[in-house]
């Protein structure tokens, strides 16, 4: 049997890619891959450690390497890091590998979800909500270009978001199990 397309979740940090991805993978009977977790596993360092020790450039290099590997197989749900779409080569790989779903949420909700949490190197330091808004505005065109469709996660349960993704995949007649779209 031909492998089915991947379902790839992109979006800003705190939009729910990991939690939605796990539930979506379970609902579709697929393997779940979180690319940030894969970078940590392969490098033996946490994301904050990579940023602190080597900088964002090294992290992006490792992220691209992981994406190239995970996109080689189908039948997966893949949650990417929030900045993965900044590299056009990553976007090309993702789009060739499957259906790209952009998870969105209002900046205020993103800040509420991740603002006080450690482990978000790009939000470290001053700026707060204004920093989230600025980063989101800069990245939005990249998400828009990468995605086949978007799903709002703000104010919705994980189950409702998963159902919306599955409904949109069905509406688009994405043949997830047969590798055709």
C-alpha positions in Angstrom: 0.0 0.0 0.0 1.2 3.5 -0.8 1.9 5.6 2.3 -0.6 8.3 3.1 0.2 11.9 3.2 1.5 13.5 6.4 -0.5 16.0 8.2 1.8 18.8 9.2 1.0 21.4 11.9 2.6 24.8 11.7 2.0 27.9 13.6 3.4 30.3 16.3 4.5 28.9 19.6 1.6 28.4 22.0 -1.0 27.7 19.3 -1.3 24.0 20.3 0.7 22.2 17.7 2.0 19.5 20.1 -1.2 18.9 22.1 -3.4 19.0 19.0 -0.9 16.9 17.1 -0.9 14.1 19.7 -4.7 13.9 19.7 -5.0 14.2 15.9 -2.4 11.4 15.5 -4.4 9.2 17.9 -7.7 10.0 16.0 -6.1 9.1 12.7 -4.2 6.1 14.0 -0.8 7.6 13.0 2.6 8.1 14.5 3.1 11.6 16.0 6.4 13.4 15.6 7.2 16.7 17.4 10.2 18.2 15.5 11.4 20.2 18.6 11.5 17.0 20.6 13.4 15.3 17.8 16.0 18.1 17.7 16.4 17.7 21.5 16.7 13.9 21.2 19.3 14.1 18.4 21.4 16.8 19.8 21.2 15.7 23.5 20.4 19.3 24.4 17.1 21.2 25.2 16.0 23.9 22.9 16.9 26.6 25.4 20.4 25.1 25.8 20.9 25.0 22.0 19.9 28.7 21.8 22.1 29.7 24.7 25.2 27.8 23.7 25.1 28.0 19.9 22.4 30.5 18.9 19.3 30.4 16.8 21.2 29.6 13.6 22.4 26.3 15.0 18.9 25.4 16.1 17.5 26.2 12.7 20.2 24.0 11.1 19.3 21.1 13.3 15.6 21.7 12.8 16.0 21.6 9.0 17.9 18.3 9.3 15.1 16.8 11.4 12.4 18.0 9.0 14.3 16.5 6.0 14.3 13.2 7.8 10.7 13.1 9.1 9.3 14.2 5.8 10.8 11.1 4.0 8.0 8.9 5.3 4.2 9.3 5.2 1.3 8.4 7.5 2.5 10.8 10.3 1.2 13.8 12.1 4.1 16.2 12.4 4.2 19.2 14.7 6.9 21.7 13.7 8.7 24.4 15.6 7.1 27.8 15.3 9.8 29.2 13.0 10.2 26.2 10.7 8.3 28.0 8.0 11.0 30.8 7.9 13.2 28.6 5.7 11.8 28.2 2.2 13.5 24.8 1.8 11.6 23.6 4.9 8.3 24.8 3.5 9.0 23.0 0.2 9.7 19.7 2.1 6.6 20.1 4.2 4.3 20.8 1.3 5.7 17.9 -0.7 5.3 15.6 2.3 1.6 16.3 3.0 -1.1 18.7 4.0 0.1 21.7 5.9 -2.3 23.0 8.6 -1.7 26.4 10.2 -2.9 26.6 13.8 -3.7 30.2 14.8 -4.6 31.9 18.1 -4.9 35.6 19.1 -1.7 37.1 20.4 -3.2 37.7 23.9 -4.1 34.0 24.2 -0.6 33.0 23.0 0.9 35.2 25.6 -1.4 33.8 28.3 -0.4 30.2 27.2 3.4 30.7 27.0 4.4 34.1 28.4 5.3 33.0 31.9 6.7 29.6 30.8 10.4 28.9 30.6 11.8 27.2 27.6 10.8 29.8 25.0 14.2 31.4 24.1 12.7 33.8 21.6 10.4 35.3 24.2 13.1 35.7 26.8 13.7 39.2 28.1 11.6 42.3 27.8 8.7 42.8 25.4 5.9 40.6 26.7 2.7 40.7 24.6 4.2 43.4 22.3 7.0 41.0 21.4 4.5 38.2 20.6 2.5 40.6 18.4 5.6 41.7 16.5 6.9 38.2 16.0 3.5 37.0 14.9 3.1 39.8 12.4 6.5 39.1 10.9 5.8 35.4 10.6 2.2 35.5 9.4 3.1 35.8 5.7 5.3 32.7 6.0 2.6 30.7 7.7 0.0 31.8 5.1 2.3 30.8 2.2 3.1 27.4 3.7 -0.4 26.3 4.7 -3.1 24.6 2.8 -5.6 25.8 5.4 -5.8 27.3 8.9 -7.7 26.4 12.0 -8.2 28.8 14.9 -7.3 27.3 18.3 -8.1 30.3 20.5 -11.0 29.6 22.9 -11.6 26.1 21.5 -11.0 22.7 23.1 -8.4 20.4 21.7 -11.1 18.0 20.6 -12.9 20.8 18.7 -9.7 21.7 16.9 -9.0 18.1 16.0 -12.5 17.7 14.7 -12.2 20.9 12.6 -8.9 19.6 11.0 -10.4 16.2 10.2 -13.6 17.8 8.8 -11.5 20.1 6.6 -9.3 17.2 5.4 -12.5 15.3 4.5 -14.0 18.4 2.8 -10.9 18.7 0.7 -11.0 15.0 -0.1 -7.5 14.4 1.2 -7.0 10.7 0.9 -4.8 10.3 3.9 -4.6 6.5 3.8 -3.9 6.2 0.1 -1.2 8.9 -0.6 -3.4 10.9 -3.0 -4.8 14.3 -2.5 
